[in-house]
């Protein structure tokens, strides 16, 4: 359960970092091209998918925390079932409130105005934005926008399948080496060396 709280605090801080102060970017040249590019590229759909992924991640973390909490409490089968119903009901309410909070905290239009427009205008000239809009209006651009989410999912799944186990093993080795180094240095510090 502590991990869920830590995850939620981290998530909230991350969201706040995404919301810079108002910059007046709507009046800047190229803002209408950024808006059209976002519309054509399916960015709002991706925003909705991001909210769903965040919700699923919270649900997974919560379920893991719940399983751990129930392991530590000796409850009979009937009481475990009642406890799970209580937790499911409260968690369902939490998710509904969390989704509302996310949409209130970072509504799509505010993200467009405060985040996307300034970022795109920093990286692309108005002419380049017009070229991107032309691409996304083309049949190939429309196909790319339709399939981009699936492309990312497929690539992520393939990377996990191809490299996940190897990366996890190497990360564990590196963690162990680092922990040994820290332990050694702390031992030397403690012994006055």
C-alpha positions in Angstrom: 0.0 0.0 0.0 2.9 2.3 0.7 4.1 1.8 -2.9 0.7 2.9 -4.2 0.9 6.2 -2.2 4.5 6.7 -3.4 3.4 6.0 -7.0 0.5 8.4 -6.8 2.7 11.2 -5.4 5.3 10.6 -8.1 2.5 10.6 -10.7 1.1 13.8 -9.4 4.5 15.5 -9.4 5.1 14.3 -13.0 1.8 15.7 -14.1 2.5 19.1 -12.5 5.8 19.2 -14.2 4.0 18.8 -17.5 1.9 21.9 -16.9 4.1 25.0 -17.3 2.8 28.5 -16.7 0.7 30.1 -19.4 2.9 31.4 -22.2 0.5 33.1 -24.5 1.5 30.6 -27.2 -1.9 30.6 -28.9 -1.1 34.1 -30.3 2.2 32.8 -31.7 2.7 32.1 -35.4 2.2 28.4 -36.1 -0.2 27.7 -33.2 -3.0 26.9 -35.6 -0.7 24.5 -37.5 0.2 22.8 -34.2 -3.5 22.4 -33.4 -4.3 20.9 -36.8 -1.2 18.6 -36.6 -2.4 17.3 -33.2 -5.9 16.8 -34.5 -4.7 15.0 -37.7 -2.1 12.9 -35.9 -4.5 11.5 -33.4 -2.8 13.1 -30.4 -6.0 13.5 -28.4 -6.7 9.8 -28.9 -3.2 9.1 -27.6 -3.9 11.4 -24.6 -7.0 9.3 -23.8 -4.9 6.1 -24.1 -2.3 7.6 -21.8 -5.0 8.2 -19.2 -6.1 4.6 -19.6 -2.6 3.2 -19.2 -2.0 5.3 -16.1 -5.3 4.0 -14.7 -4.3 0.4 -15.5 -0.8 0.9 -13.8 -2.5 2.2 -10.7 -4.9 -0.8 -10.7 -2.0 -3.2 -11.1 0.0 -1.5 -8.2 -3.1 -1.5 -6.1 -3.8 -5.1 -6.8 -0.3 -6.0 -5.8 -0.5 -4.0 -2.6 -3.9 -5.6 -1.8 -2.5 -9.1 -2.3 0.4 -8.3 0.0 -1.9 -6.7 2.6 -4.2 -9.8 2.6 -1.2 -12.1 3.0 -0.2 -10.3 6.2 -3.7 -10.5 7.7 -5.0 -13.9 8.8 -8.6 -13.8 7.6 -10.9 -16.7 7.0 -12.2 -17.2 3.4 -15.5 -15.4 4.1 -13.8 -12.4 5.7 -11.2 -12.3 2.9 -14.1 -12.2 0.4 -15.7 -9.4 2.4 -12.4 -7.5 2.6 -11.9 -7.8 -1.1 -15.4 -6.5 -1.8 -14.7 -3.5 0.5 -11.4 -2.8 -1.2 -12.9 -3.3 -4.7 -15.7 -0.8 -4.0 -13.4 1.8 -2.6 -10.8 1.3 -5.3 -13.5 1.7 -8.0 -14.6 5.0 -6.4 -10.9 6.0 -6.2 -10.4 5.3 -9.9 -13.4 7.3 -10.9 -12.3 10.2 -8.8 -8.7 9.8 -10.1 -9.8 9.9 -13.7 -11.9 13.0 -13.0 -9.0 14.6 -11.2 -6.6 13.8 -14.1 -9.0 15.4 -16.7 -9.5 18.4 -14.5 -5.8 18.8 -13.7 -4.6 18.3 -17.3 -7.5 18.7 -19.7 -6.7 18.2 -23.3 -7.2 21.9 -24.4 -4.8 23.1 -21.6 -2.2 20.6 -22.6 -2.5 21.8 -26.2 -2.2 25.5 -25.2 0.4 25.2 -22.4 2.5 22.2 -23.5 2.2 21.1 -27.1 2.1 24.5 -28.8 5.2 25.9 -27.1 7.1 22.6 -27.5 6.3 22.2 -31.2 7.0 25.9 -31.8 10.4 25.5 -30.2 11.3 22.6 -32.5 9.6 23.4 -35.8 9.3 26.5 -38.0 5.8 27.4 -39.2 6.8 26.1 -42.7 7.9 22.7 -41.2 4.6 22.5 -39.3 2.7 23.2 -42.6 4.7 20.3 -44.2 3.8 18.0 -41.3 0.1 19.0 -41.6 0.3 18.2 -45.4 1.8 14.8 -44.6 -0.9 13.9 -42.1 -3.5 15.0 -44.6 -2.1 12.6 -47.2 -3.3 8.9 -47.3 0.1 7.7 -45.9 -0.1 10.3 -43.1 -3.7 9.3 -42.2 -2.6 5.6 -42.2 0.4 6.4 -40.0 -1.9 8.3 -37.6 -4.4 5.4 -37.4 -1.7 2.8 -36.8 0.9 4.7 -34.7 -0.5 3.5 -31.4 -0.4 -0.1 -32.5 3.1 0.4 -34.0 4.3 1.6 -30.6 2.6 -1.3 -28.8 4.0 -3.9 -31.2 7.5 -2.4 -30.9 7.3 -2.3 -27.1 6.1 -5.9 -27.0 8.9 -7.0 -29.4 11.5 -5.1 -27.4 10.3 -6.7 -24.2 10.2 -10.1 -25.7 13.6 -9.8 -27.4 15.6 -7.9 -24.8 13.5 -7.9 -21.6 15.0 -10.9 -19.9 18.6 -10.0 -20.8 18.1 -6.4 -19.7 16.6 -7.5 -16.4 19.5 -9.9 -15.8 22.1 -7.2 -16.5 20.3 -4.7 -14.4 20.2 -7.1 -11.5 24.0 -7.8 -11.9 24.7 -4.1 -12.1 22.5 -3.5 -9.0 24.4 -6.2 -7.1 27.8 -4.8 -8.1 26.7 -1.3 -7.0 25.4 -2.6 -3.7 28.6 -4.4 -3.1 30.6 -1.3 -3.9 28.4 0.8 -1.6 28.7 -1.8 1.2 32.5 -1.9 0.8 32.8 1.8 1.0 30.5 2.1 4.0 32.5 -0.7 5.8 35.7 1.3 5.1 34.1 4.5 6.4 32.8 2.7 9.5 36.3 1.2 10.2 37.9 4.6 9.9 39.7 3.8 6.6 
